[in-house]
């Protein structure tokens, strides 16, 4: 059995660790509420512009935006992977990266080439270790996402799709369900499919002012920006929720470890006292 001094040192170490995890839990809870507010604020706009763009895919316009045109043969796929910049957030990054790599293996067996855009330091490091073809990346997003920070890396993928280098673009991120549940999700960003979004059958035309090219180009740009921003907001809310739960679990486990160590310490101390008493009694008996 370890000595009393060694056990006391271990108890002190675990108590210090618990203070850190408890503080991180409180910080994550505060950031989580703000991240959830940003996420909920972005959802209505993203959903509305998604529906407008989907209806536009049915319109009989003389100008058809490249984002609305399906490719007959898909040989190259673009994948935008969202992860966190920091760790200590449970299985959040592990789950989304596992989904990404499994899908990439499936595409490779089908003979498709994959280009990757990584948003977040964890995903960028992982894709480099896997020797993926990383076309662009963004790291150091902080606690608040900014579109001007994201759009540079995303534009690389969109330009590749427009030029025909990529035939489909997918986005993989963690969708926020509630504080205790976050699900890794993969969605096709381009091309936009009206049928997938439940738009009615049939077609109609719109009146564009000043002209169709300008309006549709602006709408498609806003569409992609809003979906990527919404995915980043969802991922950040999931990150803070997952980190809060992970730190709470660590704090609870540390409390249990401290209780067990104190029990071991008390047993060791009691054994030492019993031994001393026995030695005193034995010595006294020998003298008498």
N, C-alpha and C positions, 0 to 999 in steps of 0.2 A: 504494500500500500504506500502511496506517495506521502511524503512528509507534510506536516501542517503548513510550513512556510510555502512550499511549492503549491499546495492547494489554494492558499490565500492569494498568491500571485495570479493563479489562473482565474480565480473568482473576480479579482480586480480587473483583469484583462477583458473578461466577458462582459462585465458591467460597463466598461468604457466603450466596448463595441456596441452594446445595447443603446447607450446614449446617442451614438452616431446614427444607428438605424432608426431610432425613434425620431430624431431631428429630421432625417431624410424623409420619413413617412409624413411628417407634418408639412414639410416644404412641398412634397409631391401632391398632397391633398389640396393645398392652396393653389398650386399651378393647375391642378386637374380641373377645378371649377372654372378657371379662366379659359382653359383650353376647350372645355365643353361648351362654354358660351360662344366662342368663336366658331366651333364646329356647327352648332345649331343655327347660328346666324348665316352660315354659308350654304346650308342645305337647301332652303327654299329657292335661292337664286340658281343654284346648280341644277336642281330638278326642273325648274321652269325653262331655263335655256336649253336643257337637254330635250324637253318635249317640243320646243319651238324648232330646234334643229332637226328632230326626227320628222316632224310634219313637213319641214322643208324638203326632206329627202323624197317625198311623194309628189312634190310640185312639178308641173310641166314648165320648167324654166329653160330659156335658150342658153343659159349659162349653168353648167354643172360643176360645182366645186370638186376638186380632187378628193377631199375628205369624204364625199358622198358616193364615190365611185368604187365599186367592189372589183378587185382584181380576179381574173379568171383562174390564174395559177398563183399560188402562194409559195414562193421560194425563200423569201427573207422575212424575218419577223423581228420587230423591235419590242423590247421589254423595258418598262420603266419600273424600277424596284424602289420602294420607299421603306426606309428603316430609320432607327434613331441614331443620333450622334454619340450618345452615352449608353453605358450598360446599366446593370442593376435594375432591370425592368422585367424580370421573370423570363418567360419563354416567348416574349413578343417578337424579337428579331429572329429567333430560331425557327419559329413557325412560318413566318412569311418567307424567309430565305429557303426553308425546306420546300415550300410550295413552288417557289421560283425555280429552284434547281431541278425538281422533279419534272416540271413542265418543260424546262429547257432540254432535258434528256429525251423527253417524248418527241419534241420537235426535231432533235438531232437524229433520232431513229427514222423520222419521216423524211430525212434529207434536207431539212431547212437550216439556213444559217441564222444565227441570232446576234443581234446588236443590243447592247445594254446601256441604259442610262441609270445611274445610281444616285439616289437622293438620300443622304445620310451616311455618316462615316462607317457604321457597321456593315452596311450593304456594300459600300465601295471597297472596303478591305476584303470582304468575303469574295466578291466577284474577281478581284485581283488574284486572290489565292487560288481560285478555281480556273484561272487563265481565261476568263470570259472576255469577249470583245467589247470593252467599255468605251463607248463613243464619247460620253460626257458624264460629268458628275457634279454634285453640289454637296458640300459639307459645311458644318457650322451654321445651321439655320437659326439656332437660338430657340427661345420659347415662343416667339411670334413669327409665323411665316410671312414672308413678303414676296409678292409676285415678281418684283423686279429682280430678286435673287434667283427665283426659280426659272424664269422664262428663258434665260440663256441656254441652260442645259436642255430644256424641253424643245427649244427651237431647233436644235441639232437633229432631234428625232423627227420633228414635223417636216423639216426641209428634206430629210432623207425620204420620207413618205411621199412628199409632193414630187420629188425628182424621180421616183420609181425605184430607188435603191431598196426600199422596204415596202412590203405588200400589206402588212398588218402591224398595228401597234397595240400592245397590251399594257395595262398598269396593274401592279401588284402592291397591295398595301394592307394594313390592318384596319378593319371596319369596327367602329365603336358600337357595341350593342348596349351595354350598361357598365357600371363600375366594375362588376365582377366578371364580365364576359366581353372578350374582343375576338373577332374572327378574321383570320387571314383571307383576303379576297383578291381574285384576279378577274379583271373586266377588260373587254376589248374597247379600246379608246377610238381606234380608227380601223376601217371605215365605219361611219355611223350608219346604223341599221334602224329604220323606222319600225319594221316588223318586230324587232326585239323589244322595242319600248311599247308595243301595244297600240300603235297608231292605226286608225281605221283604214280599211281597204279602199282603193280608189285613188284618184289623183285630182289635183286642182292647181290653179295658178295664182300667183300673187302679183300685186302691183308694187313695183319697186321705185323708190324715190331717194336719190336722184337716178340710180341705175342699178341693175341686178348685180353686176360684178362687185361694185363697192359695198353694197349692203351685205351680200352673201359672204364676201371675204371677211368683213368685220365680224359678222355673226359667227362664222366658223372659228375665227381667232379667239373670240370671247368664249366660245363653247369649250375649246380645248383648255384655255386658261382656267376657266371656272371649275372644270372637272378635276384638273390637276391640283388646284388650290384646295378644293374640297377634300380630295384624297389626303393631302398633306395635313389638313386640319383634323380629319378623322384619325390619322396615324398619330398625331401629337396628343390628342385626347386619350387615345388608347395607351400611348406610352406612359403618360402620367398616372393613369388609373392602374396600369400594370405595375408600375414602380411603387405606388402607394401600397398595393396589396402585397408585393414582394417584401417591402420593408416592414410592414406590419407582421408578416409571417416570420421574418428574421428576428424582430423584437420579441415576439411571443416565444420563439424557440430559444432565444438567449435567456429569457426569464426561466424557462424550464431547466436549461443547463445550469444556471446559477443555483436553482433550488436543489438540483441533484448534487452539485459540488459542495454546497453547504452541508448536505446530509453526510457526504463522505468526510468532510472536514470534521464534523461533530463526532463521527465514529472514530476517526483517527485520534482526535483530542481525548476522547473518552478512553480509548485503548491506552494512550500514553499515561493518563492519570491512574488507570487501574494498574499498569505496570509499576509505576512509582510507589503506589500504596503497597503492592505486593512485595516490593524490594524493602520498604520500610518495615513491614510486618516481619519479613523473613530475617532482617538484620536484628530487629528487637528480640525475636525468638532465639537467635543464635547467642546473643549477649547474655540473656537470662539463663 
